[in-house]
Amino acid sequence: MAENAKRLIGRRFTDASVQSDIKLWPFKVIAGPGDKSTIVVQYKGEEKQVAAEQIDDETISPSVCYADPYDGGLCASYADAKRLIGQRFTDASVQSDIMLWPFKVIAGPGDKSMIVVQYKGEEKQFAAEEISSMVLIKMREIAEAYLGTTIKKAVVTVPAYFNYSQRQATKDARVIAGLNVMRIINEPTAAAIAYGLDKKASSVGEKNVLIFDLGGGTFDEFKRKSKKDITGNPRPVGRLRTACEWAKRTLSPPLPRPPTIEIDSLYEGIDFYSNITCARFEELTMDLFRKCMRGYQDGQRAACTMFILVGGSTRIPRVQQLLQDYFNGKELCKNINPDEAVAYGAAVQAPILVWRRPEE
């Protein structure tokens, strides 16, 4: 088992070598969602360094995995805790999301959303804060090894739309992980700080800045081809989601040959194979792209002078082109990795808070 595990470390589920090996191994291997990355940034003066983001060129997925020895070594991955944190089970967004997640979510006390884990033949339940704290503990360990020092404090970023309960639950996760939360700031604010807009505002006057953050996914292709709906079965959803995420990343920038999504026995013994070209990808997602452009009034379009891209999906060439066309050819700010811009901003904010409160 240990020797086989070495062959899995740092590999994607969709890699050809993994797909070949799992046919020979006496245990099961499944794909976790892993479509987002977790980042820790160190800030020294004007220099920002990614302290813990990549291992063997793979981004660290904010997932917690349980390998159950009572189920043939089956490993289940639990991610997207951020979308659950502080949310009630009956909330419309939760009910929509659980159809796409490769794990089970149930209602706990007080309608709290609880993630179900099967371990050693028993069912265990964890709140999203607990799953999030497990990720944070691991990231702190990686960062401490990189920095050679103990980390006790953190600046936390959250989406601007987070309500009070979501913000408090996010803070609770950090407390569980043993971190003192110095401040919670909105992700758009953090991205603006990363680009130095907090300093530029005083020198050049007010600016209207648009922070454009993008992500999303859909699973209609398998249903159309096979006449089977997999959305009620978490494991095939997780496998398809991982493969689609890989294909999307491969298309930005485009390659000479389109990527092929190949998943053996995805659902009820049916294999799934699909080629995806840039043109086909844009056709499938154009309605989503257009939704991103809605809601801006003509006055706002004219008034915005700076556009900051945040989130991995902003790398999609078509998205960038639509943005430039919609805002009359104005330049897009993308010199900071869109996956790291928010973390960079938090890293810049942290020493400022320490300097203001030296007694801490």
HELIX and SHEET records of a PDB file:
HELIX    1   1 ALA A    2  LEU A    8  1                                   7    
HELIX    2   2 ALA A   16  ASP A   21  1                                   6    
HELIX    3   3 PRO A   69  ASP A   71  5                                   3    
HELIX    4   4 ALA A   81  LEU A   84  1                                   4    
HELIX    5   5 ALA A   92  ASP A   97  1                                   6    
HELIX    6   6 PRO A  109  ASP A  111  5                                   3    
HELIX    7   7 ALA A  128  LEU A  147  1                                  20    
HELIX    8   8 TYR A  164  ILE A  176  1                                  13    
HELIX    9   9 GLU A  187  ALA A  194  1                                   8    
HELIX   10  10 LEU A  197  VAL A  204  1                                   8    
HELIX   11  11 ASP A  220  SER A  226  1                                   7    
HELIX   12  12 PRO A  234  THR A  250  1                                  17    
HELIX   13  13 CYS A  278  MET A  293  1                                  16    
HELIX   14  14 ASP A  298  ALA A  303  1                                   6    
HELIX   15  15 GLY A  312  ARG A  315  5                                   4    
HELIX   16  16 PRO A  317  TYR A  326  1                                  10    
HELIX   17  17 ALA A  341  ARG A  356  1                                  16    
SHEET    1   A 2 VAL A  40  LYS A  44  0                                        
SHEET    2   A 2 GLU A  47  ALA A  52 -1                                        
SHEET    1   B 2 GLN A  54  ILE A  55  0                                        
SHEET    2   B 2 GLU A  58  THR A  59 -1                                        
SHEET    1   C 2 VAL A  64  ASP A  68  0                                        
SHEET    2   C 2 LEU A  74  TYR A  78 -1                                        
SHEET    1   D 3 LYS A 104  ALA A 107  0                                        
SHEET    2   D 3 SER A 113  TYR A 119 -1                                        
SHEET    3   D 3 GLU A 122  ALA A 127 -1                                        
SHEET    1   E 2 LYS A 153  VAL A 158  0                                        
SHEET    2   E 2 ASN A 180  ASN A 186  1                                        
SHEET    1   F 3 VAL A 209  ASP A 213  0                                        
SHEET    2   F 3 MET A 306  VAL A 310  1                                        
SHEET    3   F 3 LEU A 332  CYS A 333  1                                        
SHEET    1   G 2 THR A 260  TYR A 267  0                                        
SHEET    2   G 2 ILE A 270  ASN A 275 -1                                        
END                                                                             
